[in-house]
Amino acid sequence: MTVLYKNMLKNSKKLFVDAKKVIPSGVNSPVRYFEPYPFFTKKANGSHIWDADNKKYIDFCNGYGALLLGHRRKEIISSVTKQLSKGTLYCTPTEPEIELSKLIIGNFPSIDKVRLVNTGGEATMTAIRLARGFTKKKKIIKFEGCYHGAHDSVLVKAGSGSAHNGISVSDGGLDEVSKNTLVVQYNNVEDLQKTIQKHKDVAGVIVEPILANMGLILPEKNFLSDLRKITKENNIPLIFDEVVTGFRVAPGGAQEYFGIKPDITTMAKALSNGFTISAVGGKKEIMDLLSPGGNVYQASTFAGNPISVSAAIASIKTINKIKNKLYSKLERYNLLFSTALDDMATDMKIPHQINFTASMLQIFFTNKPVTNYETSKNANAKKFKKLFQSLLKKGVFIAPSQFEVVFLSDAHTENDLNKTLDAYHYALKSVKN
Ligand SMILES: Cc1ncc(COP(=O)(O)O)c(C=O)c1O
Protein backbone atom coordinates (compact mmCIF):
# COMPACT_ATOMS: atom_id res chain seq x y z
CA MET A 1 0.00 0.00 0.00
CA THR A 2 0.97 3.62 -0.32
CA VAL A 3 3.20 5.36 2.21
CA LEU A 4 0.12 7.26 3.39
CA TYR A 5 -1.29 4.11 4.91
CA LYS A 6 2.01 2.80 6.23
CA ASN A 7 2.77 5.73 8.44
CA MET A 8 -0.45 7.63 8.89
CA LEU A 9 -4.13 7.24 9.61
CA LYS A 10 -3.39 4.93 12.52
CA ASN A 11 -6.50 5.99 14.42
CA SER A 12 -8.66 5.42 11.35
CA LYS A 13 -7.18 1.94 11.01
CA LYS A 14 -8.08 1.11 14.62
CA LEU A 15 -11.58 2.53 14.18
CA PHE A 16 -12.10 0.55 10.98
CA VAL A 17 -11.13 -2.72 12.68
CA ASP A 18 -13.62 -1.89 15.43
CA ALA A 19 -16.32 -0.72 12.99
CA LYS A 20 -16.17 -3.95 10.98
CA LYS A 21 -17.18 -5.91 14.07
CA VAL A 22 -20.48 -4.08 14.37
CA ILE A 23 -21.19 -2.45 10.98
CA PRO A 24 -21.32 -4.54 7.75
CA SER A 25 -18.05 -3.81 5.89
CA GLY A 26 -17.42 -1.09 8.47
CA VAL A 27 -19.41 1.57 6.59
CA ASN A 28 -23.01 2.73 6.54
CA SER A 29 -23.05 3.37 2.79
CA PRO A 30 -20.95 1.40 0.26
CA VAL A 31 -19.43 4.42 -1.50
CA ARG A 32 -17.69 5.41 1.73
CA TYR A 33 -15.41 2.38 1.64
CA PHE A 34 -12.07 2.47 -0.12
CA GLU A 35 -8.94 0.34 0.15
CA PRO A 36 -7.34 -0.45 2.48
CA TYR A 37 -9.75 1.38 4.81
CA PRO A 38 -11.45 4.76 4.73
CA PHE A 39 -10.38 7.63 6.94
CA PHE A 40 -12.77 8.35 9.80
CA THR A 41 -13.87 11.96 10.09
CA LYS A 42 -13.67 14.00 13.26
CA LYS A 43 -14.96 17.37 12.10
CA ALA A 44 -15.42 19.68 9.12
CA ASN A 45 -15.55 23.41 8.55
CA GLY A 46 -15.82 25.58 5.42
CA SER A 47 -13.87 23.82 2.67
CA HIS A 48 -12.02 21.42 4.99
CA ILE A 49 -12.50 18.08 6.69
CA TRP A 50 -10.29 16.56 9.44
CA ASP A 51 -9.74 12.86 10.04
CA ALA A 52 -9.34 10.91 13.26
CA ASP A 53 -5.54 11.38 13.04
CA ASN A 54 -5.98 15.16 12.69
CA LYS A 55 -4.96 15.15 9.04
CA LYS A 56 -6.65 18.02 7.22
CA TYR A 57 -8.07 17.68 3.70
CA ILE A 58 -9.57 20.13 1.26
CA ASP A 59 -12.98 18.55 0.70
CA PHE A 60 -14.27 18.07 -2.85
CA CYS A 61 -16.60 15.21 -1.95
CA ASN A 62 -18.74 17.78 -0.18
CA GLY A 63 -21.36 15.34 1.05
CA TYR A 64 -21.65 13.98 -2.51
CA GLY A 65 -22.75 17.40 -3.68
CA ALA A 66 -24.92 18.41 -0.73
CA LEU A 67 -22.60 21.06 0.66
CA LEU A 68 -22.96 23.69 -2.05
CA LEU A 69 -22.41 26.42 0.54
CA GLY A 70 -19.60 24.59 2.40
CA HIS A 71 -19.46 22.91 5.81
CA ARG A 72 -21.12 24.63 8.78
CA ARG A 73 -22.41 27.57 6.75
CA LYS A 74 -23.28 30.23 9.33
CA GLU A 75 -26.80 31.10 8.08
CA ILE A 76 -27.81 27.44 8.25
CA ILE A 77 -26.19 26.64 11.58
CA SER A 78 -27.86 29.68 13.13
CA SER A 79 -31.32 28.75 11.76
CA VAL A 80 -30.99 25.16 12.99
CA THR A 81 -29.69 26.26 16.40
CA LYS A 82 -32.76 28.47 16.84
CA GLN A 83 -35.04 25.58 15.93
CA LEU A 84 -33.24 23.18 18.30
CA SER A 85 -34.34 25.32 21.24
CA LYS A 86 -37.98 24.85 20.12
CA GLY A 87 -37.97 21.06 19.70
CA THR A 88 -36.77 18.52 17.17
CA LEU A 89 -39.81 16.53 16.05
CA TYR A 90 -43.53 17.20 16.36
CA CYS A 91 -45.19 14.96 13.73
CA THR A 92 -47.85 17.60 13.24
CA PRO A 93 -47.95 20.13 10.40
CA THR A 94 -45.90 23.30 10.97
CA GLU A 95 -45.90 26.77 9.41
CA PRO A 96 -42.24 26.53 8.22
CA GLU A 97 -43.23 23.58 5.99
CA ILE A 98 -45.51 25.98 4.09
CA GLU A 99 -42.71 28.56 3.87
CA LEU A 100 -40.28 25.95 2.54
CA SER A 101 -42.78 24.62 0.00
CA LYS A 102 -43.39 28.17 -1.27
CA LEU A 103 -39.64 28.74 -1.58
CA ILE A 104 -39.21 25.53 -3.59
CA ILE A 105 -42.18 26.37 -5.84
CA GLY A 106 -40.80 29.90 -6.29
CA ASN A 107 -37.49 28.53 -7.56
CA PHE A 108 -39.00 25.71 -9.68
CA PRO A 109 -41.83 26.98 -11.91
CA SER A 110 -42.65 23.42 -13.06
CA ILE A 111 -43.81 22.62 -9.51
CA ASP A 112 -47.33 23.49 -8.31
CA LYS A 113 -47.21 21.36 -5.17
CA VAL A 114 -44.43 19.66 -3.27
CA ARG A 115 -44.20 16.94 -0.65
CA LEU A 116 -41.23 16.84 1.70
CA VAL A 117 -39.56 13.50 2.35
CA ASN A 118 -36.15 12.52 3.73
CA THR A 119 -33.74 11.01 1.22
CA GLY A 120 -33.15 11.14 -2.50
CA GLY A 121 -34.19 7.51 -2.82
CA GLU A 122 -37.45 8.15 -1.03
CA ALA A 123 -38.17 11.07 -3.35
CA THR A 124 -37.56 9.05 -6.54
CA MET A 125 -39.55 6.09 -5.16
CA THR A 126 -42.49 8.44 -4.56
CA ALA A 127 -42.07 10.09 -7.97
CA ILE A 128 -42.22 6.70 -9.71
CA ARG A 129 -45.25 5.60 -7.69
CA LEU A 130 -46.94 8.87 -8.61
CA ALA A 131 -46.20 8.37 -12.31
CA ARG A 132 -47.65 4.85 -12.12
CA GLY A 133 -50.67 6.05 -10.16
CA PHE A 134 -51.28 8.87 -12.63
CA THR A 135 -50.97 6.85 -15.83
CA LYS A 136 -52.23 3.51 -14.42
CA LYS A 137 -49.33 1.96 -16.35
CA LYS A 138 -46.47 -0.21 -15.15
CA LYS A 139 -43.16 0.29 -16.86
CA ILE A 140 -40.52 2.87 -16.02
CA ILE A 141 -37.77 3.91 -18.40
CA LYS A 142 -34.44 4.81 -16.85
CA PHE A 143 -31.07 5.53 -18.42
CA GLU A 144 -27.93 3.38 -18.09
CA GLY A 145 -25.66 4.70 -15.36
CA CYS A 146 -28.21 7.04 -13.80
CA TYR A 147 -28.50 6.46 -10.06
CA HIS A 148 -31.80 7.22 -8.39
CA GLY A 149 -31.34 5.60 -4.99
CA ALA A 150 -31.20 2.09 -3.56
CA HIS A 151 -34.75 0.86 -4.27
CA ASP A 152 -35.73 -2.00 -6.52
CA SER A 153 -37.29 -0.22 -9.52
CA VAL A 154 -34.20 1.90 -10.17
CA LEU A 155 -31.37 -0.35 -9.03
CA VAL A 156 -30.93 -1.67 -12.55
CA LYS A 157 -27.75 -0.76 -14.44
CA ALA A 158 -27.32 2.06 -11.97
CA GLY A 159 -24.27 4.24 -11.49
CA SER A 160 -22.49 5.38 -8.32
CA GLY A 161 -21.51 2.65 -5.81
CA SER A 162 -23.61 0.14 -7.71
CA ALA A 163 -21.44 0.54 -10.85
CA HIS A 164 -18.27 0.82 -8.71
CA ASN A 165 -19.02 -2.54 -7.09
CA GLY A 166 -20.08 -4.14 -10.40
CA ILE A 167 -23.68 -4.75 -9.30
CA SER A 168 -26.04 -4.53 -12.29
CA VAL A 169 -29.11 -5.91 -10.47
CA SER A 170 -28.92 -6.31 -6.70
CA ASP A 171 -29.29 -9.73 -5.08
CA GLY A 172 -32.54 -9.68 -3.13
CA GLY A 173 -34.23 -7.49 -5.74
CA LEU A 174 -37.15 -9.23 -7.45
CA ASP A 175 -37.10 -9.98 -11.19
CA GLU A 176 -40.82 -9.19 -11.15
CA VAL A 177 -39.89 -5.63 -10.22
CA SER A 178 -36.78 -5.10 -12.32
CA LYS A 179 -38.47 -6.48 -15.47
CA ASN A 180 -40.72 -3.42 -15.31
CA THR A 181 -37.69 -1.15 -15.55
CA LEU A 182 -36.58 -0.58 -19.12
CA VAL A 183 -33.02 0.64 -19.49
CA VAL A 184 -32.03 2.96 -22.31
CA GLN A 185 -28.61 4.41 -23.24
CA TYR A 186 -27.96 7.95 -21.96
CA ASN A 187 -27.67 10.53 -24.74
CA ASN A 188 -29.40 8.15 -27.16
CA VAL A 189 -32.78 9.49 -28.26
CA GLU A 190 -33.33 6.78 -30.91
CA ASP A 191 -32.97 4.11 -28.23
CA LEU A 192 -35.62 5.90 -26.17
CA GLN A 193 -37.94 6.25 -29.15
CA LYS A 194 -37.64 2.56 -30.06
CA THR A 195 -38.30 1.51 -26.46
CA ILE A 196 -41.41 3.66 -26.22
CA GLN A 197 -42.70 2.32 -29.54
CA LYS A 198 -42.15 -1.26 -28.40
CA HIS A 199 -43.77 -0.92 -24.97
CA LYS A 200 -47.22 0.56 -24.74
CA ASP A 201 -47.38 0.55 -20.95
CA VAL A 202 -44.74 3.12 -20.01
CA ALA A 203 -45.70 5.02 -16.85
CA GLY A 204 -42.76 7.40 -16.73
CA VAL A 205 -39.27 8.29 -17.85
CA ILE A 206 -36.79 9.16 -15.11
CA VAL A 207 -33.48 10.86 -15.87
CA GLU A 208 -30.62 12.70 -14.24
CA PRO A 209 -30.57 15.83 -16.42
CA ILE A 210 -26.80 15.91 -15.86
CA LEU A 211 -25.48 12.41 -15.17
CA ALA A 212 -23.45 12.74 -11.98
CA ASN A 213 -23.18 9.07 -11.04
CA MET A 214 -20.89 7.68 -13.77
CA GLY A 215 -18.30 10.34 -13.17
CA LEU A 216 -19.74 13.44 -14.79
CA ILE A 217 -21.57 12.98 -18.10
CA LEU A 218 -23.18 15.94 -19.79
CA PRO A 219 -26.42 15.75 -21.76
CA GLU A 220 -25.62 16.25 -25.44
CA LYS A 221 -27.22 19.14 -27.31
CA ASN A 222 -30.96 18.48 -27.77
CA PHE A 223 -30.95 15.30 -25.64
CA LEU A 224 -33.10 16.81 -22.90
CA SER A 225 -35.32 18.81 -25.25
CA ASP A 226 -35.89 15.71 -27.40
CA LEU A 227 -36.68 13.76 -24.26
CA ARG A 228 -39.25 16.37 -23.30
CA LYS A 229 -40.76 16.36 -26.80
CA ILE A 230 -41.02 12.57 -27.07
CA THR A 231 -42.50 12.10 -23.60
CA LYS A 232 -45.05 14.84 -24.24
CA GLU A 233 -46.07 13.35 -27.60
CA ASN A 234 -46.61 9.98 -25.89
CA ASN A 235 -48.32 11.35 -22.76
CA ILE A 236 -45.62 9.92 -20.53
CA PRO A 237 -44.70 11.89 -17.38
CA LEU A 238 -41.07 13.02 -17.43
CA ILE A 239 -39.29 12.86 -14.07
CA PHE A 240 -36.19 14.98 -13.61
CA ASP A 241 -34.14 13.53 -10.78
CA GLU A 242 -32.51 16.72 -9.53
CA VAL A 243 -31.20 15.20 -6.31
CA VAL A 244 -27.72 16.36 -7.36
CA THR A 245 -28.49 19.23 -9.74
CA GLY A 246 -31.31 20.93 -7.79
CA PHE A 247 -29.93 24.24 -6.43
CA ARG A 248 -26.42 23.14 -7.43
CA VAL A 249 -26.36 24.17 -11.09
CA ALA A 250 -28.87 27.02 -10.71
CA PRO A 251 -31.38 28.16 -8.04
CA GLY A 252 -34.02 26.35 -10.11
CA GLY A 253 -31.83 23.33 -10.88
CA ALA A 254 -31.01 21.79 -14.26
CA GLN A 255 -34.52 22.61 -15.51
CA GLU A 256 -33.68 26.31 -15.17
CA TYR A 257 -30.15 25.77 -16.53
CA PHE A 258 -31.46 24.05 -19.68
CA GLY A 259 -34.89 25.70 -19.87
CA ILE A 260 -36.93 22.47 -19.80
CA LYS A 261 -39.99 21.74 -17.68
CA PRO A 262 -40.43 18.18 -16.42
CA ASP A 263 -43.73 16.89 -14.99
CA ILE A 264 -42.25 15.65 -11.72
CA THR A 265 -39.04 16.74 -9.99
CA THR A 266 -37.07 15.21 -7.15
CA MET A 267 -34.47 17.12 -5.16
CA ALA A 268 -32.35 16.60 -2.03
CA LYS A 269 -28.65 17.28 -1.31
CA ALA A 270 -28.10 21.05 -1.86
CA LEU A 271 -31.72 21.68 -0.84
CA SER A 272 -30.58 21.81 2.80
CA ASN A 273 -26.78 21.99 2.57
CA GLY A 274 -26.17 18.95 4.77
CA PHE A 275 -29.37 18.00 6.61
CA THR A 276 -31.65 15.06 5.92
CA ILE A 277 -34.44 16.24 3.67
CA SER A 278 -35.64 15.71 0.13
CA ALA A 279 -38.67 16.71 -1.88
CA VAL A 280 -40.85 15.52 -4.71
CA GLY A 281 -42.87 18.10 -6.59
CA GLY A 282 -44.81 18.53 -9.78
CA LYS A 283 -48.03 19.43 -11.46
CA LYS A 284 -51.07 19.78 -9.22
CA GLU A 285 -53.04 17.03 -10.94
CA ILE A 286 -50.22 14.56 -10.29
CA MET A 287 -49.27 15.68 -6.77
CA ASP A 288 -52.88 15.67 -5.56
CA LEU A 289 -52.93 11.91 -6.07
CA LEU A 290 -50.86 11.55 -2.90
CA SER A 291 -52.53 10.15 0.17
CA PRO A 292 -54.62 11.03 2.16
CA GLY A 293 -56.43 13.06 -0.54
CA GLY A 294 -55.50 10.54 -3.23
CA ASN A 295 -54.72 6.85 -3.40
CA VAL A 296 -50.96 6.97 -4.03
CA TYR A 297 -49.61 6.12 -0.62
CA GLN A 298 -46.54 7.81 0.81
CA ALA A 299 -45.75 8.43 4.46
CA SER A 300 -42.86 9.09 6.81
CA THR A 301 -42.38 9.89 10.51
CA PHE A 302 -39.50 12.27 9.85
CA ALA A 303 -40.93 13.95 6.72
CA GLY A 304 -40.94 17.73 7.12
CA ASN A 305 -39.13 17.52 10.46
CA PRO A 306 -38.50 20.98 11.86
CA ILE A 307 -34.70 20.72 12.01
CA SER A 308 -34.23 19.82 8.34
CA VAL A 309 -36.96 22.25 7.28
CA SER A 310 -35.20 25.11 9.09
CA ALA A 311 -31.93 24.14 7.38
CA ALA A 312 -33.59 24.02 3.94
CA ILE A 313 -35.30 27.40 4.42
CA ALA A 314 -32.00 29.02 5.41
CA SER A 315 -30.24 27.28 2.55
CA ILE A 316 -32.65 28.42 -0.17
CA LYS A 317 -32.83 31.97 1.22
CA THR A 318 -29.02 32.17 1.27
CA ILE A 319 -28.77 30.78 -2.26
CA ASN A 320 -31.40 33.21 -3.55
CA LYS A 321 -29.66 36.13 -1.83
CA ILE A 322 -26.19 35.41 -3.23
CA LYS A 323 -27.17 33.72 -6.51
CA ASN A 324 -25.85 36.49 -8.77
CA LYS A 325 -22.35 35.99 -7.42
CA LEU A 326 -22.49 32.34 -6.36
CA TYR A 327 -23.05 30.54 -9.66
CA SER A 328 -20.79 32.75 -11.77
CA LYS A 329 -17.99 32.39 -9.21
CA LEU A 330 -18.31 28.59 -9.12
CA GLU A 331 -18.41 28.38 -12.93
CA ARG A 332 -15.34 30.63 -13.21
CA TYR A 333 -13.42 28.56 -10.65
CA ASN A 334 -14.44 25.36 -12.41
CA LEU A 335 -13.37 26.66 -15.83
CA LEU A 336 -9.97 27.76 -14.49
CA PHE A 337 -9.48 24.54 -12.54
CA SER A 338 -10.62 22.13 -15.24
CA THR A 339 -8.64 23.92 -17.95
CA ALA A 340 -5.47 23.91 -15.82
CA LEU A 341 -5.97 20.21 -15.03
CA ASP A 342 -6.53 19.42 -18.69
CA ASP A 343 -3.33 21.29 -19.69
CA MET A 344 -1.39 19.53 -16.96
CA ALA A 345 -2.47 16.03 -18.03
CA THR A 346 -1.86 16.92 -21.70
CA ASP A 347 1.66 18.20 -20.93
CA MET A 348 2.33 14.95 -19.07
CA LYS A 349 1.05 13.00 -22.11
CA ILE A 350 -1.55 11.16 -20.05
CA PRO A 351 -4.55 10.08 -22.15
CA HIS A 352 -7.55 11.65 -20.44
CA GLN A 353 -10.91 13.39 -20.73
CA ILE A 354 -12.26 16.08 -18.44
CA ASN A 355 -16.00 16.65 -18.24
CA PHE A 356 -17.12 19.73 -16.39
CA THR A 357 -20.07 22.04 -15.94
CA ALA A 358 -21.35 24.48 -13.30
CA SER A 359 -19.62 23.42 -10.04
CA MET A 360 -18.93 19.77 -10.99
CA LEU A 361 -16.10 18.02 -12.81
CA GLN A 362 -14.39 14.67 -13.30
CA ILE A 363 -11.27 13.36 -15.02
CA PHE A 364 -11.33 10.02 -16.87
CA PHE A 365 -8.23 8.15 -18.03
CA THR A 366 -9.23 7.26 -21.59
CA ASN A 367 -8.71 8.47 -25.15
CA LYS A 368 -12.42 8.45 -25.98
CA PRO A 369 -14.98 11.11 -25.04
CA VAL A 370 -17.11 9.96 -22.09
CA THR A 371 -20.77 10.34 -23.03
CA ASN A 372 -22.53 7.32 -21.50
CA TYR A 373 -22.29 4.27 -19.20
CA GLU A 374 -20.12 2.24 -21.61
CA THR A 375 -17.54 4.95 -22.28
CA SER A 376 -17.31 5.78 -18.59
CA LYS A 377 -16.88 2.09 -17.69
CA ASN A 378 -14.09 1.81 -20.28
CA ALA A 379 -11.97 4.50 -18.63
CA ASN A 380 -9.05 3.20 -16.59
CA ALA A 381 -10.40 2.81 -13.05
CA LYS A 382 -7.08 1.50 -11.71
CA LYS A 383 -5.43 4.76 -12.68
CA PHE A 384 -8.25 6.67 -11.03
CA LYS A 385 -7.67 4.72 -7.83
CA LYS A 386 -4.00 5.74 -7.87
CA LEU A 387 -5.02 9.33 -8.44
CA PHE A 388 -7.42 9.21 -5.50
CA GLN A 389 -4.84 7.70 -3.12
CA SER A 390 -2.17 10.22 -4.11
CA LEU A 391 -4.57 13.15 -3.73
CA LEU A 392 -5.48 11.90 -0.27
CA LYS A 393 -1.82 11.78 0.65
CA LYS A 394 -1.49 15.42 -0.42
CA GLY A 395 -4.49 16.50 1.64
CA VAL A 396 -7.20 16.56 -1.04
CA PHE A 397 -10.35 14.48 -0.56
CA ILE A 398 -12.43 13.67 -3.63
CA ALA A 399 -15.07 10.94 -3.73
CA PRO A 400 -13.24 7.59 -3.86
CA SER A 401 -14.64 6.35 -7.17
CA GLN A 402 -14.33 7.04 -10.87
CA PHE A 403 -18.13 6.99 -10.93
CA GLU A 404 -18.55 10.00 -8.66
CA VAL A 405 -17.96 13.70 -9.16
CA VAL A 406 -15.66 16.43 -7.83
CA PHE A 407 -17.89 19.10 -6.27
CA LEU A 408 -16.87 22.72 -5.73
CA SER A 409 -18.49 24.71 -2.95
CA ASP A 410 -18.85 28.37 -2.11
CA ALA A 411 -16.35 27.81 0.71
CA HIS A 412 -13.49 26.94 -1.66
CA THR A 413 -10.97 29.73 -2.12
CA GLU A 414 -8.49 30.39 -4.91
CA ASN A 415 -5.83 29.27 -2.50
CA ASP A 416 -7.64 25.92 -2.00
CA LEU A 417 -7.81 25.47 -5.77
CA ASN A 418 -4.14 26.27 -6.30
CA LYS A 419 -3.13 23.81 -3.59
CA THR A 420 -5.44 21.23 -5.16
CA LEU A 421 -3.86 21.73 -8.59
CA ASP A 422 -0.43 21.11 -7.02
CA ALA A 423 -1.83 17.94 -5.46
CA TYR A 424 -3.25 16.80 -8.84
CA HIS A 425 0.15 17.47 -10.41
CA TYR A 426 1.73 15.12 -7.87
CA ALA A 427 -1.09 12.60 -8.26
CA LEU A 428 -0.94 12.58 -12.07
CA LYS A 429 2.74 11.60 -11.87
CA SER A 430 1.68 8.49 -9.96
CA VAL A 431 -0.87 7.73 -12.67
CA LYS A 432 1.77 8.06 -15.40
CA ASN A 433 4.12 5.59 -13.68
C1 LIG B 1 -29.27 11.64 -8.77
C2 LIG B 1 -29.50 10.92 -7.48
N1 LIG B 1 -30.75 10.51 -7.18
C3 LIG B 1 -31.02 9.87 -6.04
C4 LIG B 1 -30.02 9.60 -5.13
C5 LIG B 1 -30.35 8.87 -3.86
O1 LIG B 1 -30.26 9.75 -2.79
P1 LIG B 1 -30.12 9.18 -1.29
O2 LIG B 1 -28.74 8.62 -1.19
O3 LIG B 1 -30.31 10.39 -0.43
O4 LIG B 1 -31.18 8.17 -1.12
C6 LIG B 1 -28.72 10.02 -5.39
C7 LIG B 1 -27.65 9.76 -4.42
O5 LIG B 1 -26.50 10.03 -4.63
C8 LIG B 1 -28.45 10.69 -6.60
O6 LIG B 1 -27.21 11.09 -6.91
The ligand as a MOL file (V3000), in Angstrom:
LIG
                    3D

  0  0  0     0  0            999 V3000
M  V30 BEGIN CTAB
M  V30 COUNTS 16 16 0 0 0
M  V30 BEGIN ATOM
M  V30 1 C -29.2680 11.6410 -8.7710 0
M  V30 2 C -29.4990 10.9200 -7.4790 0
M  V30 3 N -30.7470 10.5060 -7.1820 0
M  V30 4 C -31.0210 9.8700 -6.0360 0
M  V30 5 C -30.0200 9.6000 -5.1270 0
M  V30 6 C -30.3490 8.8700 -3.8580 0
M  V30 7 O -30.2630 9.7470 -2.7890 0
M  V30 8 P -30.1170 9.1820 -1.2920 0
M  V30 9 O -28.7360 8.6230 -1.1950 0
M  V30 10 O -30.3140 10.3930 -0.4310 0
M  V30 11 O -31.1800 8.1710 -1.1240 0
M  V30 12 C -28.7170 10.0180 -5.3870 0
M  V30 13 C -27.6450 9.7560 -4.4220 0
M  V30 14 O -26.4980 10.0260 -4.6270 0
M  V30 15 C -28.4480 10.6920 -6.5970 0
M  V30 16 O -27.2070 11.0940 -6.9140 0
M  V30 END ATOM
M  V30 BEGIN BOND
M  V30 1 1 1 2
M  V30 2 1 2 3
M  V30 3 2 2 15
M  V30 4 2 3 4
M  V30 5 1 4 5
M  V30 6 1 5 6
M  V30 7 2 5 12
M  V30 8 1 6 7
M  V30 9 1 7 8
M  V30 10 2 8 9
M  V30 11 1 8 10
M  V30 12 1 8 11
M  V30 13 1 12 13
M  V30 14 1 12 15
M  V30 15 2 13 14
M  V30 16 1 15 16
M  V30 END BOND
M  V30 END CTAB
M  END
